[in-house]
Amino acid sequence: MTGWRVFFYVQHLLGVGHLFRAARIAQGLRKLGFSVEFVLGGPPVSQLDFSGLNVIQLPPLKAGPNGFTDLITSSGEPASPAIKARRTEALLAAFEQSRPDVLLIETFPFGRRQMRFELLPLLEAAHRKIPRPFIASSIRDILQESSGTARARETVELLRTYFDLVLVHGDPQLVTLDATFPLADHVKSMLVYSGIVVPNPPPSDHKAGSKADVVVSAGGGAVGYKLLEAAILAKATSSLASARWLALAGDNGEADEFERLQRLGAMNGVVVERSVPDLAAALAGAQLSISQAGYNTVADILVAGCRAVFVPFAQNGETEQSRRAALLAEHGWGVVVPEQELTTDALSRAIDRALSLPKPMQEFDLNGAASTAQFVRDWLTNNRRCLC
């Protein structure tokens, strides 16, 4: 046991992908002996493994109807200055009580700029500590791309002012940070690649309990119903028309949309469920995955070693999933159907092309959670006395 304490701040605003990755990292830290205080800034999520973690729930805020900069409470009330002040007070009080050796902040300063009202006071409070905690930004491998470099320069300034390191949860064999962050060279000495953060591998007998030959998924379900509908309708015209199909609508989708998909699935021989306990295990027993290209879904696909059809989310200028899908296609993991080109016929053709691919060879580092924990421990061991 290390006896070291980690204060891990995570703010999810719409989907829960960031939260899933952070929870796996937190469990990796716990397994290495760290005491982890997992600070949640978004609405509570029940389907995650928080065992062994000390969960601190802040008054929840989430994205409002006008996008990520429009923060609202769980009841839909706009996040007024008074609400933000109370949240900041709660966050700082939790930090003071924790007295951590490590402060991890998920995404910021590369994103979550709308949370500056509480994160800058938190970072200032951390720097007033003697000795101060080790401070790291925890980010995925591919960022949302933006035009211009003003925000990138601001990010670099914040990193140099407040942070010790940037933990990039990816494998440089797939992509490096400079692909989506134009000033990565300015903080090159701060970057550490942990490998991709994935779930536990499926058990060796996973195929015996396989539920489906084709698994269609849409992450948490906040977006993606168009993909699910197109996939259900594509079954009859694909080369897997007689196979077992399972469509996963996600736990966050609207009830009426879920019921509509269930009716459509029943008409087309597709079982429609909210979710499965272990997506990677379901994929390991399947011939094909049809999904978007979010970080966690791709992690499940890589662990399962499953061929894939990717329909990356690309609304409102989103670029992250499109880049990830294209890179994976280059490495032989699947076929890409751009969201704007999604039709039943296009998806059916993509299914047939994906099935003709050789079984993908695993070439990426999938040890992201354990490697992150090991690196944090090594850094503390070598540098703890240098923090002031």
N, C-alpha and C positions, 0 to 999 in steps of 0.2 A: 504493500500500500504506500502511495506517495504522501498522503496527508495534504496534498494540494487541493485548493478549491477553485473551481471555474464558474464564472458568472457569464452565461451565454444568452445574449439578447437576440430574439428572433421575432420579426414582425411580418406576418402574412396579411395581405390586403385583399386578395381575390381567391386565387387557388391555394392549395395547401402543399404544392411541390417543395417550396423552400423549407417548410416545416418538416416534411418527411426526411429530407436530406439532413437537416440540422439534428433531428432526433436520432438518426443513425450515428452521426458524429458524436453526439452526447453519450450514446451508449458505448461507443468505442472508448471514449475518455473514461467512463465509469469502469469498464472492464479492466483498464490499466491502473485503476486505483484512485482516480480523481473523484472528488466530491463535486457534483455538478448541480448548480442552480440554473434551471432552464426557465428563462424569462419569456413569457408569451405576451405579445402585444396585440394579437388578433383574437377573434372569437374562439372559444374553446373547441377542441377537436377531439372526438372520443376514440377514433379508430387507430390511434398511435400508441406505441409502446413507450410509456413514461416510467416503467418500473425502475426503481432505484434512483430516480431523479427527484430533486426537490423542485417541483413546478411552482413558479411564481406567476400568477395571472394578473396582469395589469388590467385596468378598466379597458375593455376591448374597443379598438378602432378598426375600421375596415374601409375599403374603397366605396365611394358613393356612386350614385347614378351617372355622374359626369366624369368618372375616371379616377385614376390613382391619386390625383392631387385633391380630390374632393373627399375628405375624411369625414366619416360619420360614426356614430356609436351603434351598438347592436340594435337599439330601438329605432335607428334611423335619424337621430338628432344630429345636426351639424356639429362638428368638433369646434366649439367656440374657444376663445382664449382661456376662459375659466376652466373648461374641461381639459384642455392641454396642460394648464398649470397644475391641475390636480394629478394628472398622469405623471408629469415630470417629478412632482413631489413624491409620488409613490415609488417611482423607479429609483430615485436617488436614495430614498429611505431603505429600499431593499438592498441597494449596493453598499450602503454604509453598514448595514447589519451583516452582510455577507463577508466583507473584508477579503475579497478573493485574491489569489495569486495570479489568476489569468482572467482577462476580460476579452471575450470573443463577441464580435458584432457581425451578424449575418448581413451581407450585401453592402451596407454602408462602408465607405462613401461612394461606392460605384453606383449605388441606387439608394432607394428609400430616402431621398432628399426631403420629402415631406415630413420626415420624422426628425429633422434637424432641431426642432424646438426642444426635444428631450435628449437627443444623442450628443449634441455639443455640450450641454451641462454635464452629462454623464462622463464624457471624455475629460472635461476640465476637472471634475471631481477625482477621476482616476489619477490624473497627473499631480494632484495635490498630495497624494499618498506618498509616504516615505517608509519603506521602499514602495514604489508604485507597482501595480500589476503589469505583467506582460500583456500587451494589447495587440490583437490581430483582427484583421478583416477576413471573414470567411465567405468566399464567393464561388459560384459555379464557373465552369470552364469557358462558357460562351455568354457574353453580355449582350444586352439589347444595344444595337448600334444607333448612334445619333449623329446628326450632321454638325460639323464645326468642332472646334477643340476647346471652347470656353469651359464647358463642363469638365472635360478631361483635365484641363489645367487646374481647375478648382479641386478635383479629386486628388491630383498629385500633391497639391499644397496641403490638403487635409491629412493625407497619408504621412507626409514628411513631418507634419506638426505633431500628430497624435499617435501614430501606429508604429509598431516594431516590425510587423511582417504582414504579408498578404498570403493567406492559404488558398490556393487555387485548386478546387476539387475536380481535377481532370488529369488526363495523360497527354503530355506534349506530343506523343506519337499520333494522336488524333487532332489536336488543335492546341495552339499556344495563345496566350492572352493578347498578344499584339494583333491577332486577327480581328478582334472586336474592341480593343482599347488602344487608341492611336498613340498614346504616350507611355506604353508599357515599358519602353526602354528607359524612361526617366525614373522608374522605380524597380528596375531589374534586380537590384541587389536585395529587394524586399520580397521577391516572389519565391514561393515554394509550391511545387506541384505535388499534391498528395496522392494522386490516382483518383479514379472514379469511385464515388461513394455508392455502394450497391447493397441490396439485401443479402441475407444469408443464402448460400447456395441451396437449391432444392435437395431433398433427401434422395438417396441413390435409387429408391424404388418409386420415384415420382410418377413414372409412366403408367404404373399399375393402377393408379388412382386418377388418371387423366380424365378431365371433364369434357374436353372438346378438341377437335382437330384444328379449328380456327377460333382464335380469341380476338374479339374486337373490343377496344377499350378507348376511353376518352378521359383519362385522368380522374380528377375529382368530380367532373361532370358540370363544372361551372360553364364551360363551353364545350362544343364538340358534338351536339346532337345531329347536325347535318351529316357528319361523318358516320355516325351510327346508323342513321336512316339509309344512307347510300349503301353501306355495307350489307345491311339486311336485304335490300332490294337486289344487290349484286350477286347474292348467293346462287340464285337460279341459273344465271348465265355464266358462271365461272366453272372451272374444271373441278371445283370442290363442291359442286351442287349437292352431292349425296353424302357429304361429310357432316360431322357434328359441329355446329356453330354455337358459340356463346358470345353474347354482346354484353359488355359491362358499362352501364350508364353512369356510374359514379354516385357517391353518397351525397353530393351537393346540388344535384340537378333538381329542377322543379317536379313536384309530384305529378302534375297533369301531363308533362312531357314524358315522364317515365312510364306512366300508364299507357300513353299513346304508343310508345315504342314496344311495350309488351304486347299490345294488340297486333301491331305490325309484325313483330317477330313470330307470333303464333300463326299468322297467316302465311309466313314464308319459311317455317321450319327452323327458326332461330330462337334459342332460349335467351331471354333478356333478364339479367339480374343487376342489382346495384353494384356489387363488388364481390370479390373472393378474398379469403384471408391471406393468400399468398399468390400474387400475380406471377411471380417468377416461376413458381412450381407449376401453375396452370400452363404457362407458356412452354416450359420444358417438356411437357407431354403433348404439345401441339405441333402441327406442321407449319403454321403460319400465324403471325401477329399482324393485325391491322390496327393502326393507332396514329395518334399525333406523334410529335417528337420531343416531348418534354424530357427534362433531365432524368426524372425518376422512372418514367416508362422505359426510356432507353436503357437505364441501368438494369431493369428487370429483363429486357430482351437480351442484353449482353450476358447476363448471368445464365439465362436459360439456353443461350446458343441457338436462338430461333430465327428463321428467315422472317422478313418483315416487309410490309407495305407501309410507308410513312405518308401521312397527309398532314404536314406541319401547320400549326396554327399561325396565321399570318394577318389577322385583322388589326386594324388601327396602327398600321406601320410596324408590327412586331416582326423581328428578323431572326431572333435566336433559334427558333425551332427549324426554320428553313435552312439555316446554315448547318445545324447539327445533322439534319436529315441528309443533306447533300454530301457531307463528309462521310457519313456511314455508308451511303450508297457507293461512294468511291472505294470504300474498303470492302465492298461485297456483301454488306449486311442486308440490303434490300433495294426496293424500288420506291421512287418518290412520285407522288401525285400532288402537284401544287393545289392549294386549297381553292384557288380561283378556277381551276380546271376540273374540280371534282364533279363527276357525274357517275351514274350507275355503270355505264359502259366503260368509262375510263378506269374505274376501280376494278371492274371485272378483268380487263386486259392486264392491269398491273398485278393482280393476283397470279395470273398465269405466268407472267414474266418472273415474278419473285420465286415461284416454285421451281423454275428452270435453273435458278442459280445454284452453284455448288454450296454445300453446307459451309457456313462462315467459319473461318478460323479465328480463334480467340487470340488477339495480339495486344490487348490493352491491359494496363494496370488497374485491377478492380479492387484494390485493397485500401480504398480511400479513408474509411472510418478508422481502421486500426493504425494506418500510417500517420494520420493527423494526430492521433493521441500520442503515438510514439515520438513524433517530432516535437510536440509541445513539451513532453517530459524531458527530452534531450535538451531543448532550448533552455528550459528552466534550470536544469542541472548545470549547464555551462555558463549561463548568463545571469542568474538570479541576483548575484551580488552587484552586478553592474547597473541595475535599475535604480534610479534616484529621481 
